[in-house]
Amino acid sequence: MKSTAVFTNTIAPQLMLWLNQHAKKTRRTRRSILEFALNRYRDEVKRQHYQESFQRAAKDPEMQGLADQGLSDYLDQLSSL
């Protein structure tokens, strides 16, 4: 698999101006700034998916039963100490 890929797209002129200015000011490449931003966005999307999945699980009676059973087992273990 290639280590890089070519990506061509359009961007709002104001964002391009900011990107160029920020890259120059921070002595970073535009590519590194965009890769950083995309990685952060990808991580945020993953967090949202996890949150949605936990919210669905919280509404599932079977999952609630498993959680209650696990908590009961944990309390029994603490009591035996």
Contacts in CASP RR format, 6 or more apart in sequence:
PFRMAT RR
TARGET T0000
AUTHOR 0000-0000-0000
METHOD contacts of the structure
MODEL  1
MKSTAVFTNTIAPQLMLWLNQHAKKTRRTRRSILEFALNRYRDEVKRQHY
QESFQRAAKDPEMQGLADQGLSDYLDQLSSL
11 19 0 8 1.000
19 30 0 8 1.000
19 33 0 8 1.000
19 34 0 8 1.000
20 30 0 8 1.000
22 28 0 8 1.000
22 33 0 8 1.000
23 29 0 8 1.000
23 30 0 8 1.000
23 33 0 8 1.000
26 33 0 8 1.000
57 63 0 8 1.000
58 64 0 8 1.000
END
